[in-house]
Amino acid sequence: AVHGADPGQVERVTDLLARYGLPTSAEVDPARVRALMNQDKKKSGGKQLWVLLNGENRVDIVRDVAEDAVDAALAAVVTVSDRSASPDHTPT
């Protein structure tokens, strides 16, 4: 589950994104995603700002997400392919 979100809530959010034609997965290089995250404007003091689901209709804004949790979240939505290694590949 995502930071306190139950699997049903994750499924509802995924369905909502899909209903609006928004991506629910990406075919990219996870290492490239991590590198880009390090350049994110919301990163401050070496910490990334995260908005995470926490219960029904609630979110938490946190900076203390463990690296292994970030890697697990990426693994859940990323499909790695040969195409994803190219520098001009745009996520789907």
C-alpha positions as CSV (number, residue, x, y, z in Angstrom):
1,A,0.0,0.0,0.0
2,V,1.0,3.6,-0.5
3,H,1.9,5.4,2.8
4,G,-1.1,4.3,4.8
5,A,-3.4,4.0,1.8
6,D,-5.3,0.7,1.6
7,P,-5.2,-1.4,-1.6
8,G,-8.8,-0.4,-2.4
9,Q,-7.9,3.3,-2.3
10,V,-5.0,2.7,-4.5
11,E,-7.2,0.9,-7.0
12,R,-9.8,3.7,-6.9
13,V,-7.2,6.3,-7.6
14,T,-5.7,4.2,-10.4
15,D,-9.2,3.7,-11.9
16,L,-9.8,7.5,-11.7
17,L,-6.6,8.3,-13.5
18,A,-7.4,5.8,-16.2
19,R,-10.9,7.1,-16.6
20,Y,-9.5,10.6,-17.4
21,G,-7.0,9.2,-19.8
22,L,-4.0,9.8,-17.5
23,P,-1.1,7.4,-17.3
24,T,-1.0,4.7,-14.6
25,S,2.3,3.3,-15.6
26,A,5.4,4.4,-17.6
27,E,7.9,2.8,-19.8
28,V,11.1,4.5,-18.6
29,D,14.5,3.9,-17.1
30,P,14.1,4.0,-13.3
31,A,17.7,5.3,-12.8
32,R,16.8,8.2,-15.2
33,V,13.7,9.0,-13.2
34,R,15.7,9.0,-9.9
35,A,18.3,11.3,-11.5
36,L,15.5,13.7,-12.6
37,M,13.9,13.6,-9.2
38,N,17.2,14.9,-7.8
39,Q,16.8,18.0,-9.9
40,D,13.2,18.6,-8.8
41,K,12.4,22.2,-7.7
42,K,10.6,20.8,-4.6
43,K,13.7,19.2,-3.3
44,S,15.1,21.2,-0.4
45,G,17.9,20.4,2.1
46,G,18.5,17.1,0.3
47,K,14.9,16.0,0.8
48,Q,12.2,15.6,-1.7
49,L,8.7,16.9,-0.9
50,W,6.0,14.2,-1.3
51,V,2.3,14.4,-1.3
52,L,1.1,10.9,-0.2
53,L,-2.3,9.3,0.2
54,N,-3.3,8.7,3.8
55,G,-6.8,7.4,4.3
56,E,-10.0,8.3,2.6
57,N,-9.8,11.8,1.0
58,R,-6.7,12.7,2.9
59,V,-3.0,13.4,2.0
60,D,0.1,14.0,4.0
61,I,2.9,16.3,2.8
62,V,6.2,14.7,4.0
63,R,9.9,14.8,3.4
64,D,11.0,11.7,5.1
65,V,10.2,8.9,2.6
66,A,12.8,6.1,2.7
67,E,14.8,5.5,-0.5
68,D,13.7,1.9,-0.6
69,A,10.0,3.0,-0.4
70,V,10.7,5.3,-3.4
71,D,12.3,2.4,-5.3
72,A,9.4,0.1,-4.5
73,A,6.9,2.7,-5.7
74,L,8.8,3.2,-8.9
75,A,9.0,-0.6,-9.5
76,A,5.2,-0.7,-9.1
77,V,4.5,1.7,-12.0
78,V,7.6,1.4,-14.3
79,T,8.1,-1.0,-17.1
80,V,11.7,-1.0,-18.3
81,S,12.3,-1.5,-22.0
82,D,15.2,-1.0,-24.5
83,R,13.4,2.2,-25.7
84,S,13.5,3.7,-22.2
85,A,17.3,3.8,-22.3
86,S,17.3,6.4,-25.1
87,P,17.7,10.0,-24.0
88,D,14.9,11.3,-26.2
89,H,12.3,8.8,-24.9
90,T,9.2,10.5,-23.5
91,P,7.3,8.7,-20.8
92,T,3.8,7.4,-21.8
